[in-house]
């Protein structure tokens, strides 16, 4: 898995009515050297009535949406925040990226890694015994706390899971190096390379 030094983890919340997904929250966090350095978080105005289950799921109210800036303005600000920084997300190839593209912001070329795909590949090893691969389930598995279905919290959990995978990869690499050393009787003498 690629180790990104600087990246942005992002997430959207949307209200789907009659098969059309209307963006109601856009959030992202920026990490540099594995530390959070900045964040973007905005609700988005919509005149489409908010589905009651979306309100229950996300905690986003009709009042917050009515007072929020319009989508065009939010996406301009979001694009400015993102710049040319690599992006990661959780299953964003299936929902978030296509919805952004439908609304005139195509970020697919900047999308460096999908943390869901990584979790899927690791379910039998690093995630052995996990109940499912929902973002909150993977976060719980690693003891990462966060409130699901709030896009800022989801973006943060996505970044923390990615960081956890990086840590696991680093540990596996160190273990591999130790095994190589312990299998080579000359390694401690600094003569390992002479007898390869």
C-alpha positions as CSV (number, residue, x, y, z in Angstrom):
1,X,0.0,0.0,0.0
2,X,1.3,3.4,-0.9
3,X,2.5,5.5,2.0
4,X,1.3,9.1,1.3
5,X,3.2,11.8,3.2
6,X,0.6,14.4,2.5
7,X,-3.0,13.6,1.6
8,X,-6.7,14.6,2.1
9,X,-9.3,12.2,3.4
10,X,-12.8,13.4,2.4
11,X,-16.4,12.4,2.7
12,X,-19.9,13.6,1.6
13,X,-23.4,13.3,3.1
14,X,-26.3,13.4,0.7
15,X,-30.1,13.3,0.6
16,X,-31.4,11.0,-2.1
17,X,-34.9,11.8,-3.4
18,X,-36.4,10.1,-6.4
19,X,-33.1,8.6,-7.4
20,X,-31.2,11.9,-7.3
21,X,-28.5,12.4,-4.6
22,X,-28.3,16.0,-3.3
23,X,-25.1,16.8,-1.5
24,X,-25.8,18.2,2.0
25,X,-22.4,18.1,3.6
26,X,-18.8,18.2,2.3
27,X,-15.9,17.5,4.6
28,X,-12.2,16.7,4.5
29,X,-9.1,16.7,6.6
30,X,-5.6,17.3,5.5
31,X,-2.7,15.3,6.9
32,X,1.0,16.1,6.5
33,X,3.7,13.7,7.9
34,X,0.7,11.7,9.4
35,X,-0.5,14.6,11.4
36,X,-3.8,16.4,10.9
37,X,-3.0,20.0,9.8
38,X,-6.2,21.4,8.3
39,X,-9.9,20.7,7.8
40,X,-12.8,21.6,5.6
41,X,-16.4,21.2,6.7
42,X,-19.5,22.8,5.2
43,X,-23.2,22.0,5.0
44,X,-24.8,22.6,1.7
45,X,-28.0,24.5,0.9
46,X,-30.7,22.4,-0.8
47,X,-34.4,23.2,-1.5
48,X,-35.2,19.5,-1.7
49,X,-37.0,18.4,1.5
50,X,-34.7,16.4,3.8
51,X,-35.7,12.8,4.2
52,X,-36.6,12.1,7.8
53,X,-34.3,9.0,8.0
54,X,-31.4,11.2,6.7
55,X,-32.0,13.6,9.5
56,X,-32.0,10.6,12.0
57,X,-28.9,9.1,10.4
58,X,-26.8,12.2,10.1
59,X,-28.2,14.6,12.7
60,X,-28.3,17.2,9.9
61,X,-31.4,19.3,10.2
62,X,-33.5,21.2,7.6
63,X,-32.5,24.4,9.4
64,X,-28.8,23.7,8.9
65,X,-29.4,23.1,5.2
66,X,-31.6,26.2,4.7
67,X,-28.9,28.4,6.2
68,X,-26.0,26.8,4.3
69,X,-24.1,28.1,1.3
70,X,-25.1,26.9,-2.2
71,X,-23.4,23.8,-3.7
72,X,-21.5,25.8,-6.4
73,X,-19.9,28.0,-3.8
74,X,-19.0,25.0,-1.5
75,X,-17.5,23.1,-4.3
76,X,-15.3,26.1,-5.4
77,X,-14.1,26.4,-1.8
78,X,-13.6,22.6,-1.5
79,X,-11.6,22.5,-4.8
80,X,-9.4,25.3,-3.5
81,X,-8.9,23.4,-0.2
82,X,-7.9,20.2,-2.1
83,X,-5.6,21.9,-4.6
84,X,-3.6,19.1,-6.2
85,X,-3.2,17.0,-3.0
86,X,-3.8,13.3,-3.3
87,X,-7.2,12.2,-2.0
88,X,-8.3,9.1,-0.1
89,X,-11.8,8.0,0.8
90,X,-13.9,5.1,2.0
91,X,-15.8,3.5,-0.9
92,X,-15.8,6.9,-2.6
93,X,-15.3,5.4,-6.1
94,X,-18.9,4.1,-5.9
95,X,-20.7,7.1,-4.5
96,X,-18.8,10.3,-3.5
97,X,-16.6,10.8,-6.6
98,X,-19.4,10.1,-9.1
99,X,-21.7,12.5,-7.2
100,X,-19.0,15.2,-7.2
101,X,-18.4,14.6,-10.9
102,X,-22.2,14.9,-11.7
103,X,-22.0,18.3,-10.0
104,X,-19.0,19.5,-12.1
105,X,-16.1,18.6,-9.8
106,X,-14.1,15.6,-11.2
107,X,-11.5,14.6,-8.7
108,X,-11.0,11.0,-9.9
109,X,-7.5,11.5,-11.2
110,X,-6.4,12.8,-7.7
111,X,-7.9,9.8,-6.0
112,X,-4.9,7.9,-4.7
113,X,-6.4,5.2,-2.6
114,X,-9.7,3.7,-1.5
115,X,-9.5,2.6,2.2
116,X,-12.5,0.3,1.7
117,X,-10.7,-1.6,-1.0
118,X,-7.7,-1.9,1.4
119,X,-9.9,-3.1,4.2
120,X,-11.5,-5.7,1.8
121,X,-8.1,-7.0,0.9
122,X,-7.1,-7.3,4.6
123,X,-10.3,-8.8,5.9
124,X,-8.7,-12.3,6.4
125,X,-5.4,-11.0,7.8
126,X,-5.4,-7.6,9.6
127,X,-9.2,-7.6,10.1
128,X,-9.7,-11.2,10.9
129,X,-13.0,-11.7,12.7
130,X,-14.5,-8.4,11.8
131,X,-18.3,-8.4,11.5
132,X,-18.5,-6.3,8.3
133,X,-16.5,-3.7,6.4
134,X,-18.7,-0.6,7.2
135,X,-16.5,2.3,8.0
136,X,-17.7,2.4,11.7
137,X,-17.1,-1.3,12.0
138,X,-13.5,-1.1,10.8
139,X,-13.0,2.0,13.1
140,X,-14.4,0.1,16.1
141,X,-12.2,-2.9,15.3
142,X,-9.1,-0.6,15.7
143,X,-10.6,1.2,18.7
144,X,-11.0,4.4,16.7
145,X,-13.9,6.5,18.0
146,X,-16.1,8.6,15.7
147,X,-19.8,9.3,15.0
148,X,-20.7,7.7,11.6
149,X,-22.7,9.6,9.0
150,X,-21.2,12.9,9.8
151,X,-18.9,13.6,6.9
152,X,-16.2,15.3,8.9
153,X,-16.1,12.4,11.4
154,X,-16.2,9.9,8.6
155,X,-13.3,11.6,6.8
156,X,-11.3,11.6,10.1
157,X,-12.1,7.9,10.7
158,X,-11.0,7.1,7.1
159,X,-7.6,8.8,7.7
160,X,-7.1,7.1,11.0
161,X,-7.9,3.6,9.5
162,X,-5.4,4.4,6.7
163,X,-2.8,5.4,9.3
164,X,-3.5,2.1,11.2
165,X,-2.9,0.1,8.0
166,X,0.4,2.0,7.4
167,X,1.4,1.1,11.0
168,X,0.6,-2.6,10.4
169,X,2.6,-2.6,7.2
170,X,5.5,-1.0,9.0
171,X,5.3,-3.6,11.8
172,X,5.1,-6.5,9.3
173,X,8.2,-5.1,7.5
174,X,10.2,-4.9,10.7
175,X,9.2,-8.4,11.7
176,X,10.3,-9.7,8.3
177,X,13.7,-8.0,8.7
178,X,14.1,-9.5,12.2
179,X,13.3,-12.9,10.8
180,X,15.8,-12.5,8.0
181,X,18.5,-11.5,10.6
182,X,17.6,-14.4,12.9
183,X,17.8,-16.9,10.0
184,X,21.3,-15.7,9.1
185,X,23.9,-16.8,11.7
186,X,26.5,-14.3,10.3
187,X,24.2,-11.3,10.5
188,X,25.3,-10.4,14.1
189,X,28.9,-10.4,13.0
190,X,28.2,-8.0,10.1
191,X,29.2,-10.7,7.7
192,X,25.7,-11.6,6.4
193,X,26.4,-10.4,2.9
194,X,29.6,-12.4,2.5
195,X,27.8,-15.8,2.6
196,X,24.6,-15.0,0.5
